[in-house]
Amino acid sequence: MKYIKNLFALAFLLILITSCQVNKNAKSSAAYAIAYSSKEAGNVDIYLTDTEGKSKIKITDHASRDGYAAWSPDGKHLACYAYHDGRKTWSIHTMNADGTDRKRLTQAKHKWDSSPTWSPDGKKIAFSRAYRGADGKWKEEIWIMNADGSQQTQIKSLTGGGPYFTPNGKILFHSKTNTSEICLANMDGSNMVKLTNNKAEDWHPEVSPDGKQVAFISNRDGNQEIYVMNIDGSNQKRLTFNEVDDWYPSWSPDGSKLIFTAKNQIYMMNKDGSSIKKIIENGSQPVWLKVTQ
């Protein structure tokens, strides 16, 4: 009888431990709201962390570099780029949010595919492609494909990079380098308008979750800083004032904050540029999950 009681007690303890572990993992998984790149483990891989940078996990282990992570709208998948052929080829990959079921979607040799972005319905991925053409000139193109990698098509009327989908399905991007501008166009490349107009390099636009503002980087004032403007290009404001270059702004889900990179460290600030604080050491290319897990 004593043996049976001990057996029941052991079984109950195992159930309790398992339940606590599952709940702990669920809570931990829900906390990972920021994806970023880091070479903390020696190679450049993609990590996930919470909004304070206190808990993190490494989800990729590619033989070469992984970066430019992009969350799917439902938060269940990530897209990224990766090096191949001794860094001569860059390709777009997708995976589950925990790094499993990784798939290589683009295969074009000696082309640099990067900056993937998901359409609002999660059915399409747009990306940048750069390479030196047969004429010796540098090409900067924007492509679009189905989320499974099928039907890869160049948006021929658009040249540049850094595409990003707006909530209503339009594409923000920067025009070709050497006085590049932030532009907005329909998904098919029609009705393209320039939102910035200066002799600087304006890059990496990301629209706010409500679709009303755009964060971007510009060197118009001497070095790379974070700026914000309305979706029509009006009311352009500089947010950061650092001696080092600032890169890769990304909006919080409620649009109240931005994260960005400076000197391989990731910072958070209010959308007006106030209350800047460092949240991640040894990180770059951060992107904030825009759905509630």
C-alpha positions as CSV (number, residue, x, y, z in Angstrom):
1,M,0.0,0.0,0.0
2,K,2.8,2.3,0.9
3,Y,4.4,1.5,-2.5
4,I,1.2,2.5,-4.3
5,K,1.0,5.8,-2.4
6,N,4.6,6.6,-3.3
7,L,3.9,5.8,-6.9
8,F,0.9,8.1,-7.0
9,A,2.9,10.8,-5.3
10,L,5.7,10.4,-7.8
11,A,3.2,10.5,-10.8
12,F,1.6,13.6,-9.4
13,L,5.0,15.3,-8.9
14,L,6.0,14.5,-12.5
15,I,2.7,16.0,-13.8
16,L,3.2,19.1,-11.7
17,I,6.7,19.6,-13.0
18,T,5.7,19.0,-16.6
19,S,2.8,21.5,-16.3
20,C,5.1,24.1,-14.7
21,Q,7.7,23.6,-17.5
22,V,5.1,23.9,-20.3
23,N,3.7,27.1,-18.7
24,K,7.2,28.4,-18.3
25,N,8.0,27.7,-21.9
26,A,4.8,29.3,-23.1
27,K,5.4,32.4,-21.1
28,S,9.0,32.5,-22.3
29,S,8.0,32.0,-25.9
30,A,5.4,34.8,-25.7
31,A,8.1,37.2,-24.4
32,Y,10.3,37.0,-27.5
33,A,9.1,40.1,-29.4
34,I,12.4,41.3,-31.1
35,A,14.4,39.5,-33.7
36,Y,18.0,40.7,-34.4
37,S,21.4,39.6,-35.8
38,S,24.4,39.0,-33.6
39,K,27.9,37.4,-33.9
40,E,27.9,36.7,-30.2
41,A,28.6,33.0,-30.8
42,G,31.3,33.8,-33.4
43,N,29.1,33.5,-36.5
44,V,26.3,36.0,-37.4
45,D,23.0,34.4,-36.5
46,I,19.5,35.5,-35.7
47,Y,18.4,35.8,-32.1
48,L,15.1,36.5,-30.4
49,T,14.7,38.5,-27.2
50,D,12.2,40.3,-25.0
51,T,11.6,44.1,-25.1
52,E,14.1,44.6,-22.3
53,G,16.8,42.4,-23.8
54,K,17.0,40.3,-20.7
55,S,16.1,36.9,-22.1
56,K,17.3,35.7,-25.5
57,I,17.6,32.6,-27.7
58,K,19.6,31.8,-30.8
59,I,17.4,30.3,-33.5
60,T,19.8,29.9,-36.5
61,D,23.0,28.0,-37.0
62,H,23.8,28.6,-40.6
63,A,27.3,28.0,-41.9
64,S,27.6,31.6,-42.9
65,R,25.9,34.9,-42.1
66,D,22.1,35.3,-41.4
67,G,20.5,38.7,-41.1
68,Y,17.7,41.1,-42.1
69,A,15.1,39.2,-40.1
70,A,11.4,39.9,-40.9
71,W,8.4,38.7,-38.9
72,S,5.4,37.3,-40.8
73,P,2.2,39.2,-39.9
74,D,1.0,36.4,-37.7
75,G,4.3,36.1,-35.9
76,K,4.7,32.4,-36.7
77,H,7.5,32.7,-39.3
78,L,10.6,34.7,-40.0
79,A,12.3,35.6,-43.3
80,C,16.0,36.4,-43.5
81,Y,18.9,36.5,-45.9
82,A,22.0,34.3,-45.8
83,Y,25.4,34.1,-47.5
84,H,26.3,31.3,-49.9
85,D,29.2,30.5,-52.3
86,G,31.8,32.2,-50.1
87,R,29.6,35.3,-49.7
88,K,29.3,35.7,-53.4
89,T,25.6,34.8,-53.3
90,W,23.0,36.1,-50.9
91,S,19.6,34.3,-50.7
92,I,16.3,34.7,-49.0
93,H,15.2,32.0,-46.4
94,T,12.1,31.4,-44.3
95,M,11.6,29.4,-41.1
96,N,9.3,29.0,-38.2
97,A,9.7,31.5,-35.4
98,D,11.7,29.0,-33.4
99,G,14.2,28.4,-36.3
100,T,12.8,25.1,-37.5
101,D,11.6,24.1,-41.0
102,R,14.1,26.4,-42.7
103,K,13.7,26.8,-46.4
104,R,15.9,28.5,-49.0
105,L,13.6,30.5,-51.4
106,T,16.0,32.2,-53.9
107,Q,18.8,30.6,-55.7
108,A,20.2,33.2,-58.1
109,K,24.0,32.8,-58.1
110,H,26.2,35.8,-57.6
111,K,23.2,38.0,-56.8
112,W,22.7,39.7,-53.4
113,D,19.1,39.1,-52.2
114,S,18.3,40.9,-48.9
115,S,15.8,42.9,-46.9
116,P,12.8,40.6,-47.1
117,T,9.4,42.0,-46.1
118,W,6.0,40.2,-45.8
119,S,2.8,41.5,-47.3
120,P,0.0,42.3,-44.8
121,D,-1.8,39.0,-45.6
122,G,1.4,37.0,-45.3
123,K,1.1,35.6,-48.8
124,K,3.9,37.6,-50.5
125,I,7.5,38.5,-49.8
126,A,9.3,41.4,-51.4
127,F,13.0,41.7,-51.3
128,S,16.0,43.6,-52.7
129,R,18.4,42.2,-55.3
130,A,21.7,43.8,-56.1
131,Y,24.5,42.7,-58.5
132,R,26.9,43.9,-61.2
133,G,25.4,43.4,-64.6
134,A,27.1,42.3,-67.9
135,D,27.6,46.0,-68.7
136,G,29.7,46.4,-65.5
137,K,27.1,48.7,-63.9
138,W,25.7,48.0,-60.4
139,K,22.0,46.9,-60.5
140,E,19.6,47.5,-57.7
141,E,16.2,45.8,-58.1
142,I,13.1,45.0,-56.1
143,W,11.5,41.6,-56.5
144,I,8.3,39.9,-55.2
145,M,7.4,36.3,-54.8
146,N,4.9,34.0,-53.1
147,A,5.7,33.2,-49.5
148,D,6.7,29.7,-50.5
149,G,9.3,31.1,-53.0
150,S,7.2,30.5,-56.2
151,Q,6.5,33.1,-58.9
152,Q,9.6,35.2,-58.4
153,T,9.0,38.4,-60.4
154,Q,11.0,41.6,-60.7
155,I,9.0,44.8,-60.2
156,K,10.6,46.4,-63.2
157,S,9.5,50.0,-62.7
158,L,11.2,50.2,-59.3
159,T,14.9,50.4,-58.8
160,G,16.5,50.6,-55.4
161,G,16.2,48.5,-52.2
162,G,15.0,48.1,-48.7
163,P,11.3,47.4,-49.5
164,Y,8.7,47.4,-46.7
165,F,5.0,46.8,-47.0
166,T,2.5,49.4,-45.6
167,P,-0.6,48.1,-43.9
168,N,-2.7,48.8,-47.0
169,G,-0.3,46.8,-49.2
170,K,1.8,49.5,-50.8
171,I,5.6,49.2,-50.9
172,L,8.0,51.7,-49.3
173,F,11.6,51.5,-50.6
174,H,14.7,53.6,-51.2
175,S,15.7,54.5,-54.7
176,K,19.2,53.6,-56.1
177,T,22.2,54.7,-54.0
178,N,23.9,58.0,-54.7
179,T,21.3,60.4,-53.5
180,S,18.7,57.7,-52.8
181,E,15.2,58.8,-51.8
182,I,12.4,57.2,-49.8
183,C,9.6,56.3,-52.2
184,L,6.1,54.8,-52.1
185,A,4.4,52.7,-54.8
186,N,1.7,50.2,-55.4
187,M,2.6,46.5,-55.2
188,D,2.9,46.3,-59.0
189,G,5.2,49.4,-59.1
190,S,2.6,51.8,-60.4
191,N,1.9,55.3,-59.0
192,M,5.4,55.8,-57.5
193,V,5.9,59.0,-55.5
194,K,9.1,60.3,-53.8
195,L,8.6,61.2,-50.1
196,T,12.1,62.7,-49.6
197,N,14.0,65.1,-51.9
198,N,17.6,65.9,-51.0
199,K,21.2,65.1,-52.0
200,A,21.7,62.7,-49.1
201,E,21.2,59.0,-48.8
202,D,17.8,58.2,-47.3
203,W,17.5,54.4,-46.6
204,H,15.6,51.7,-44.7
205,P,12.1,53.0,-44.4
206,E,9.6,51.3,-42.0
207,V,6.0,52.4,-41.7
208,S,4.3,52.7,-38.3
209,P,1.7,50.1,-37.4
210,D,-1.1,52.6,-38.0
211,G,0.3,53.5,-41.5
212,K,0.6,57.2,-40.7
213,Q,4.4,57.6,-40.2
214,V,7.6,56.4,-41.7
215,A,10.9,56.0,-39.8
216,F,14.0,55.9,-41.9
217,I,17.8,56.7,-41.8
218,S,19.5,59.6,-43.5
219,N,23.0,61.1,-43.6
220,R,21.7,64.6,-44.6
221,D,23.1,66.2,-41.5
222,G,26.6,64.6,-41.7
223,N,26.3,61.0,-40.5
224,Q,23.6,58.4,-40.4
225,E,20.7,59.3,-38.0
226,I,17.1,58.2,-37.4
227,Y,14.4,60.4,-38.9
228,V,10.6,60.2,-39.0
229,M,8.0,61.7,-41.3
230,N,4.3,61.5,-42.2
231,I,3.4,58.9,-44.8
232,D,3.0,61.7,-47.4
233,G,6.6,62.9,-46.7
234,S,5.6,65.9,-44.7
235,N,6.9,66.9,-41.3
236,Q,10.3,65.3,-41.5
237,K,12.1,65.3,-38.1
238,R,15.5,64.1,-36.9
239,L,15.2,61.9,-33.8
240,T,18.8,60.9,-32.9
241,F,21.9,63.1,-32.5
242,N,24.8,60.7,-32.1
243,E,28.5,60.9,-33.2
244,V,28.2,57.3,-34.5
245,D,25.9,56.1,-37.3
246,D,22.4,55.0,-36.4
247,W,20.7,52.2,-38.4
248,Y,17.6,50.0,-38.8
249,P,14.7,51.7,-37.0
250,S,11.7,49.5,-36.2
251,W,8.4,50.5,-34.6
252,S,6.9,48.9,-31.5
253,P,3.4,47.3,-32.0
254,D,1.6,50.3,-30.6
255,G,3.7,52.8,-32.5
256,S,4.9,54.6,-29.3
257,K,8.6,53.5,-29.5
258,L,11.4,52.7,-31.9
259,I,14.4,50.4,-31.7
260,F,17.6,51.0,-33.7
261,T,21.3,50.0,-33.9
262,A,24.3,52.1,-33.1
263,K,27.8,50.7,-33.1
264,N,26.6,47.1,-32.9
265,Q,24.3,47.8,-29.9
266,I,20.5,48.0,-30.0
267,Y,18.7,50.9,-28.3
268,M,15.1,51.8,-27.6
269,M,13.5,55.3,-27.6
270,N,10.2,57.0,-27.6
271,K,8.9,57.9,-31.0
272,D,9.8,61.6,-30.4
273,G,13.4,60.6,-29.8
274,S,13.3,60.9,-26.0
275,S,14.3,58.4,-23.3
276,I,17.0,56.5,-25.3
277,K,18.3,53.4,-23.5
278,K,20.4,50.5,-24.5
279,I,18.7,47.1,-24.4
280,I,21.0,44.7,-26.3
281,E,24.7,44.3,-26.4
282,N,26.4,43.0,-29.6
283,G,23.3,43.2,-31.9
284,S,22.2,44.7,-35.2
285,Q,19.3,44.8,-37.7
286,P,16.5,44.6,-35.0
287,V,12.9,44.2,-35.9
288,W,9.9,44.3,-33.6
289,L,7.1,41.8,-33.8
290,K,3.9,43.7,-34.6
291,V,1.3,41.2,-33.3
292,T,0.4,40.1,-29.8
293,Q,1.6,36.5,-29.2
